[in-house]
Amino acid sequence: MVKRCEWATKSPELMIYHDTIWGRPERDPQKLFKALSLEIMQAGLAFQTVLRFEGGMDEVFHHFSISYLARCGDQEIETFCQDKRIIRNHAKVRAIVANAKALQNDPSQLAQATWAPVNNVQMDHLLSGPAHAERYHVFTEKFVKAFKNLGLQRVGPITVYSYLQAVGVVNDHLLTCDFRE
């Protein structure tokens, strides 16, 4: 029987995400932007909800294209927020568009801000139980500061820690998880 992190067993969507994406080191700026955007959308929601809307958001946001979203203004944001295929939270959609604008001239700066604080080496917390993001506040401070210096919005410590887990900066697969690398 395959052993997974407990949170991943709650739905087929979570299981696929856990098994194929979560915790795998990612350095592509476009994929990092999408991962950060999904974490921004997740704030206050179950990640399973975000995954249910992911396909629609991919369509509406042109696969979270930084160059496309950076050209969007208030009118497009209003149009997005009327589309039932996405999570229609104005503040979150506005932040994603603002973040694309902040990164449009050099998307690679997101990869730099994501990996430089750990010298491009994945951190491993060797977890035997679920991670609690609030315990890693000091760890996330340098990332939050770097992201805010880039002009990114809605990048508080909890969102940033979840993002770092998602893109493999930290390996928080449980020691008993078969997907731990």
C-alpha positions in Angstrom: 0.0 0.0 0.0 1.3 3.5 -1.0 2.0 5.8 2.0 1.3 9.5 1.6 1.2 12.6 3.7 -2.1 12.4 5.6 -3.5 15.7 4.1 -3.1 14.2 0.6 -5.6 11.4 1.2 -8.6 13.6 1.6 -9.6 13.8 -2.1 -8.4 12.5 -5.5 -7.4 16.1 -6.5 -5.1 16.4 -3.4 -3.7 13.0 -4.0 -2.7 13.8 -7.6 -1.3 17.2 -6.6 0.7 15.6 -3.8 2.0 12.8 -5.9 3.0 14.8 -8.9 3.7 18.5 -7.9 3.9 19.2 -4.2 7.4 19.4 -2.8 9.3 18.8 -6.1 11.9 21.5 -6.6 10.7 24.0 -9.2 12.8 26.8 -10.7 10.9 27.9 -13.8 9.7 31.5 -13.1 6.3 30.9 -14.9 5.6 27.7 -12.9 6.7 29.5 -9.7 4.3 32.4 -10.5 1.4 30.0 -10.9 2.3 28.2 -7.7 2.4 31.5 -5.8 -0.9 32.6 -7.4 -2.6 29.4 -6.3 -1.3 29.8 -2.8 -2.7 33.4 -2.8 -6.0 32.1 -3.9 -5.9 29.4 -1.2 -5.8 31.8 1.7 -8.8 31.1 3.8 -9.9 28.2 1.7 -9.2 24.5 1.5 -6.5 23.8 -1.1 -8.9 21.2 -2.5 -11.2 24.1 -3.5 -8.3 25.8 -5.3 -7.6 22.6 -7.2 -11.2 22.3 -8.3 -10.9 25.8 -9.9 -7.4 25.4 -11.3 -8.5 24.4 -14.8 -10.8 27.4 -15.0 -8.2 29.7 -13.7 -5.7 28.3 -16.2 -8.2 29.2 -19.0 -9.2 32.6 -17.7 -5.6 33.7 -16.7 -4.0 32.2 -19.9 -2.1 29.6 -17.8 -1.1 32.3 -15.3 0.9 34.0 -18.0 2.9 36.8 -16.4 3.0 38.8 -19.7 -0.8 38.4 -20.3 -1.8 39.3 -16.7 0.7 42.2 -16.6 -1.3 43.9 -19.4 -4.6 43.5 -17.6 -6.3 46.5 -15.9 -9.4 47.2 -13.8 -11.8 46.3 -16.6 -10.2 42.8 -17.1 -10.1 42.3 -13.3 -13.9 43.0 -13.2 -14.5 40.6 -16.1 -12.4 37.9 -14.4 -14.4 38.3 -11.2 -17.6 37.7 -13.0 -16.3 34.4 -14.4 -17.6 31.4 -12.5 -14.7 29.3 -13.5 -12.4 31.0 -11.1 -12.3 31.9 -7.4 -14.0 35.3 -7.6 -12.2 37.2 -4.8 -11.4 40.7 -6.1 -8.5 41.3 -3.7 -6.8 38.0 -4.6 -7.4 38.5 -8.4 -6.1 42.1 -8.1 -3.0 40.9 -6.2 -2.2 38.3 -8.9 -2.5 40.9 -11.6 -0.3 43.3 -9.6 2.2 40.6 -9.0 2.4 39.9 -12.7 3.1 43.6 -13.3 5.8 43.6 -10.7 7.5 40.6 -12.4 6.9 41.4 -16.0 10.3 43.0 -16.8 12.3 40.1 -15.2 10.3 37.0 -14.2 13.5 35.3 -13.2 13.7 37.5 -10.1 10.9 35.4 -8.6 13.1 32.3 -9.0 16.0 34.2 -7.4 14.0 35.4 -4.5 12.6 31.9 -4.0 15.8 30.0 -4.0 18.6 32.4 -3.0 17.8 32.4 0.7 18.5 28.7 0.9 21.6 28.8 -1.5 19.6 26.9 -4.1 19.5 23.8 -1.9 16.2 22.2 -0.7 15.7 22.3 3.0 14.4 19.2 4.8 12.5 19.5 8.1 12.5 15.7 8.5 8.9 15.7 9.6 7.2 12.9 11.5 4.0 14.9 11.7 2.3 17.7 9.8 4.2 21.0 9.4 2.8 24.0 11.1 3.7 27.1 9.1 3.5 29.4 12.2 6.5 27.5 13.6 8.6 28.6 10.7 7.9 32.4 10.9 11.5 33.3 11.4 12.5 31.0 8.5 10.0 32.7 6.1 10.9 36.3 7.1 13.7 36.6 4.6 11.4 35.2 1.8 8.6 37.5 2.7 10.9 40.5 2.7 12.4 39.6 -0.6 9.0 39.1 -2.2 7.7 42.4 -0.8 10.9 44.1 -2.1 9.9 42.8 -5.6 6.5 44.5 -5.1 4.6 41.3 -4.6 1.3 41.5 -2.8 -0.5 39.1 -0.4 2.7 37.3 0.5 2.5 36.9 4.3 4.3 34.3 6.2 1.7 31.5 6.0 1.1 32.0 2.3 4.8 32.1 1.6 5.5 29.0 3.7 2.8 27.1 1.8 4.4 28.3 -1.4 7.8 27.2 -0.3 6.4 23.7 0.4 4.6 23.6 -2.9 7.7 24.5 -5.0 10.1 22.2 -3.1 12.2 24.8 -1.3 11.3 22.9 1.8 10.7 19.1 1.7 7.8 18.7 4.1 6.8 15.2 3.0 6.6 13.1 6.1 9.4 10.7 6.8 6.9 7.8 6.2 5.7 9.2 2.8 6.6 7.2 -0.2 6.9 10.4 -2.3 9.6 11.8 -0.2 12.7 12.4 -2.3 
